[in-house]
Amino acid sequence: MTETLIKGLYREGEAIVDAKAPQGPLEKRWEQRKFDARLVNPANRRKLSVIVVGTGLAGGAGAASLGEMGYNVKAFFYQDSARRAHSIAAQGGINAAKNYKNDNDSTYRLFYDTIKGGDFRARESNVYRLAEVSANIIDQCVAQGVPFAREYGGLLDNRSFGGVQVSRTFYARGQTGQQLLIGAYQALMRQAKAGTVELFSRHEMVDLIVIDGRARGIIARDMVTGEVETHIADAVVIASGGYGNVFFLSTNAMGCNGSAVWRAHRRGAFFGNPCYTQIHPTCIPQHGSSQSKLTLMSESLRNDGRIWVPKKAEDTKKDPRDIPEEDRDYYLERIYPSFGNLVPRDIASRQAKNMCDEGRGVGPEIDGVARGVYLDFAEPIQRMGKAQVSAKYGNLFDMYERITGENPYEVPMRIYPAVHYTMGGLWVDYDLQSTIPGLFVAGEANFSDHGANRLGASALMQGLADGYFVLPNTINDYLADGPFPAVDAENTELKAIQKENTDRIAHFMSNDGNRSVDSFHKELGQIMWEYCGMERTEEGLKKAIGMIRALREDFWKNVRVTGKADELNQALEKAGRVADFFELGELMCIDALHREESCGGHFRAESQTEEGEALRHDDKFAYVAAWEFAGDGEAPVLHKEDLNYEFVHMKQRSYK
Ligand SMILES: Cc1cc2nc3c(=O)[nH]c(=O)nc-3n(C[C@H](O)[C@H](O)[C@H](O)COP(=O)(O)OP(=O)(O)OC[C@H]3O[C@@H](n4cnc5c(N)ncnc54)[C@H](O)[C@@H]3O)c2cc1C
């Protein structure tokens, strides 16, 4: 480990290697790993227990699959029903390399698009596996009865998402996540009925139990009674989703938080690429300063909708319908003629920001700048007819009208980028195991296969790949060494973890502060958006770290948590989550500061091409940044995992 602090903020430790990564021909690697992974026979599975935190697509699919295999599963989630996990909000679709459109798609092309889309910052082996199992996911979901959209002849329909030139996105109108989640939920409930899965609704994991270096369970708070419970198992799976709400305003559900992954990080799990955040280009613009949520308009709308701003700044206040064609700038079609409106999200977002920074944004001004661009359906309505447009996108149009009061069939929608997804997450090896033996991480919660930028419709694919296909084949290799020794209630490590959590709750309840949790969260979010959002600079990130530290200190002194600990108490729940967001936000800024290059969603203003595109520095930064927690007040330690490209040639991304 480096003796002196780098940039005054972090140290560098030993390189980290993915010891489970198979070698050999790319297309044989997953098969090889499955064969090499040890098995647990059915009779022994009944003696082993697994805790799954999260019942979204990743956790729901994982818990159902592990239950079906015969393990004893306990599934935890903070909603009242597993069906309410944030995955329900996914609108647009799920990718799979089935080549139904006969447009020259293949497993290799999905692999290639994903590696390129992620700006060459993901592992080749993982991404190939993801592309390989993508087709199985669709078969699995169809068998469950998921009502994917079909063509007139009855075959499954596809549409396109950003960063690709084929149609490989399967969808269920604008409710794909909901329908997929119902499929996973049915599978989960079948196991609940069979007795292999026990469900713990309204339970929040507040800590990870690590004993003798292994993950052995969780501390969970019953959110209704306030009871702090200890649950022990042979292995733990965290599938708790993304941490985009560190920005306060995001398209994520209000409850989404980073606490499960952050608490595990504090117990020893390395955090991979925390600064990789996805800003989605098509969201309904913020309309005021008291707003607490942003709404996504699905990327699928970019299949037909055309994005533009007025050519002249003086036209921005006009009714868009009065602006003639020759005065409109369809800037994505102009700058990227090959991909047009379907460039990847990071690129579309940055260009929207550029247009608004130039003074050509539309809609109401916030802090003196109109932050909106048009997404126009006039041409598709003319071409396909209103009924056809409505059949494809009707529920999205209705949602837009309910929120804005404007009818998108008549007037172009206004959209602007917003925080949407986090590519960073807990570091995992090829088996999805973290640096803590026995702790596995699935779905958006892990540092994922998407590199520095996720392509649209690939999160659902990854969550379900992890839950239905990867975990059930890799976790056995670990559990084959179990059952692990029983954990005594008097175990000193356990007692220390329990005490830390009850003390933390006691602190919040007794702190006689004067500021609400939400007000701290909002201020933290503003700092993150301003300095660690769409564009980052060395100066801004340093400033943000100082501001976050000062605000965090104030938080611990002055936060006011009302109510009681032994009852339903949302202020207490939020206090714990915001406390974790402070630490996570700081690590995001440190990671963004150390990565002196631009790649995907991480745009450092100092590192751009002459045309304003992200400029990578592969000679210095072709690695995964895996951060180790070194203790409160201590500088985090960076471990680098080299990314070796054997099959794809790394080059400057081009969508022109
Ligand atoms: C508006 C929107 C639309 C999207 N549309 C698409 C799309 O069309 N296609 C696509 O591929 N992706 C889409 N995404 C991304 C995708 O929805 C998510 O990445 C994905 O659903 C995450 O699934 P998950 O299972 O990892 O986590 P989630 O679905 O977020 O589930 C997290 C689970 O963890 C539980 N949990 C969290 N913390 C705790 C804790 N401390 N204790 C106990 N339980 C906990 C929750 O209760 C929940 O059950 C969209 C995202 C958004 C925001």
PDBQT file of the ligand as one rigid body, heavy atoms in Angstrom, charges set to zero:
ROOT
HETATM    1  C1  LIG A 701     -37.829   4.538 -14.473  1.00  0.00    +0.000 C 
HETATM    2  C2  LIG A 701     -36.889   3.438 -14.863  1.00  0.00    +0.000 A 
HETATM    3  C3  LIG A 701     -37.107   2.714 -16.019  1.00  0.00    +0.000 A 
HETATM    4  C4  LIG A 701     -36.228   1.699 -16.396  1.00  0.00    +0.000 A 
HETATM    5  N1  LIG A 701     -36.458   0.999 -17.544  1.00  0.00    +0.000 NA
HETATM    6  C5  LIG A 701     -35.609   0.004 -17.901  1.00  0.00    +0.000 A 
HETATM    7  C6  LIG A 701     -35.836  -0.752 -19.072  1.00  0.00    +0.000 A 
HETATM    8  O1  LIG A 701     -36.779  -0.527 -19.805  1.00  0.00    +0.000 OA
HETATM    9  N2  LIG A 701     -34.964  -1.741 -19.373  1.00  0.00    +0.000 N 
HETATM   10  C7  LIG A 701     -33.902  -2.037 -18.587  1.00  0.00    +0.000 A 
HETATM   11  O2  LIG A 701     -33.154  -2.964 -18.903  1.00  0.00    +0.000 OA
HETATM   12  N3  LIG A 701     -33.682  -1.339 -17.447  1.00  0.00    +0.000 NA
HETATM   13  C8  LIG A 701     -34.502  -0.340 -17.088  1.00  0.00    +0.000 A 
HETATM   14  N4  LIG A 701     -34.268   0.369 -15.935  1.00  0.00    +0.000 N 
HETATM   15  C9  LIG A 701     -33.233  -0.100 -15.005  1.00  0.00    +0.000 C 
HETATM   16  C10 LIG A 701     -33.780  -1.311 -14.237  1.00  0.00    +0.000 C 
HETATM   17  O3  LIG A 701     -35.135  -1.128 -13.937  1.00  0.00    +0.000 OA
HETATM   18  C11 LIG A 701     -33.054  -1.568 -12.932  1.00  0.00    +0.000 C 
HETATM   19  O4  LIG A 701     -31.680  -1.495 -13.117  1.00  0.00    +0.000 OA
HETATM   20  C12 LIG A 701     -33.395  -2.952 -12.403  1.00  0.00    +0.000 C 
HETATM   21  O5  LIG A 701     -34.781  -3.134 -12.353  1.00  0.00    +0.000 OA
HETATM   22  C13 LIG A 701     -32.787  -3.200 -11.047  1.00  0.00    +0.000 C 
HETATM   23  O6  LIG A 701     -33.210  -4.451 -10.610  1.00  0.00    +0.000 OA
HETATM   24  P1  LIG A 701     -32.637  -5.065  -9.283  1.00  0.00    +0.000 P 
HETATM   25  O7  LIG A 701     -33.307  -6.371  -9.087  1.00  0.00    +0.000 OA
HETATM   26  O8  LIG A 701     -31.155  -5.052  -9.330  1.00  0.00    +0.000 OA
HETATM   27  O9  LIG A 701     -33.063  -4.035  -8.132  1.00  0.00    +0.000 OA
HETATM   28  P2  LIG A 701     -34.502  -3.430  -7.712  1.00  0.00    +0.000 P 
HETATM   29  O10 LIG A 701     -35.591  -3.786  -8.638  1.00  0.00    +0.000 OA
HETATM   30  O11 LIG A 701     -34.257  -1.992  -7.416  1.00  0.00    +0.000 OA
HETATM   31  O12 LIG A 701     -34.822  -4.176  -6.380  1.00  0.00    +0.000 OA
HETATM   32  C14 LIG A 701     -34.150  -3.889  -5.182  1.00  0.00    +0.000 C 
HETATM   33  C15 LIG A 701     -34.713  -4.773  -4.100  1.00  0.00    +0.000 C 
HETATM   34  O13 LIG A 701     -33.875  -4.661  -2.959  1.00  0.00    +0.000 OA
HETATM   35  C16 LIG A 701     -34.647  -4.393  -1.806  1.00  0.00    +0.000 C 
HETATM   36  N5  LIG A 701     -33.784  -3.641  -0.902  1.00  0.00    +0.000 N 
HETATM   37  C17 LIG A 701     -32.967  -2.600  -1.185  1.00  0.00    +0.000 A 
HETATM   38  N6  LIG A 701     -32.296  -2.232  -0.095  1.00  0.00    +0.000 NA
HETATM   39  C18 LIG A 701     -32.682  -3.056   0.890  1.00  0.00    +0.000 A 
HETATM   40  C19 LIG A 701     -32.332  -3.189   2.248  1.00  0.00    +0.000 A 
HETATM   41  N7  LIG A 701     -31.425  -2.405   2.826  1.00  0.00    +0.000 N 
HETATM   42  N8  LIG A 701     -32.965  -4.143   2.983  1.00  0.00    +0.000 NA
HETATM   43  C20 LIG A 701     -33.894  -4.963   2.421  1.00  0.00    +0.000 A 
HETATM   44  N9  LIG A 701     -34.238  -4.897   1.126  1.00  0.00    +0.000 NA
HETATM   45  C21 LIG A 701     -33.636  -3.953   0.377  1.00  0.00    +0.000 A 
HETATM   46  C22 LIG A 701     -35.870  -3.686  -2.294  1.00  0.00    +0.000 C 
HETATM   47  O14 LIG A 701     -36.930  -3.857  -1.376  1.00  0.00    +0.000 OA
HETATM   48  C23 LIG A 701     -36.106  -4.413  -3.625  1.00  0.00    +0.000 C 
HETATM   49  O15 LIG A 701     -36.815  -5.596  -3.378  1.00  0.00    +0.000 OA
HETATM   50  C24 LIG A 701     -35.120   1.403 -15.580  1.00  0.00    +0.000 A 
HETATM   51  C25 LIG A 701     -34.885   2.136 -14.413  1.00  0.00    +0.000 A 
HETATM   52  C26 LIG A 701     -35.744   3.173 -14.077  1.00  0.00    +0.000 A 
HETATM   53  C27 LIG A 701     -35.406   4.000 -12.879  1.00  0.00    +0.000 C 
ENDROOT
TORSDOF 0
